[in-house]
Amino acid sequence: MSGRVQKTFVHRVGPTTFPLESFMSANEIDKPAVLAVLNSILEAELAGVVRYTHYSLMVYGYGRIPIVHWLRGQAEESLTHAQEAGELITALGGHPSLGIGKLLEGEKHDIGAILRESLQHERSALAHYAALLDLVEGRDIMLEEYARQMVAAESKHCSEVDKMLRAPGDLQPFNG
């Protein structure tokens, strides 16, 4: 054996030990593809900030206060999601995009139109996170867990908007 010293880091989980480096190096991720998807997520989430903020300014009528509150909460959450994606991009050695995703503007500002556009946006975001999960599943635990959490969160958002679009008492998912 040469004079070279090899370090092995061991992580303990209960009575079991295993080499820590086996987590990250067993199946390498396609870093350029992962960075591209993370940048598309960043751009989509930034578009969500603009979209939900705009919508919150365009709500009128008796139900304005709770609807504006919900829309502004969605804008804040989109900003948090954009920041999380950006942090992952820089952690991987990438450069966060300065772009912004597609902004849909239907020129109609009734609550139904706003919610239908919101559902489109949420479904699009869900597709981005599902694409990330496909790229990292079984290859990088941190990115896989992030992608899974975001798929769950965006699925929940889609479900919430779907329910808001239904007529009272309608149990069938919204088709639109």
Helices and strands as residue ranges (DSSP letters): E 10-13, E 16-19, H 21-25, H 31-57, H 64-91, H 111-136, H 141-165
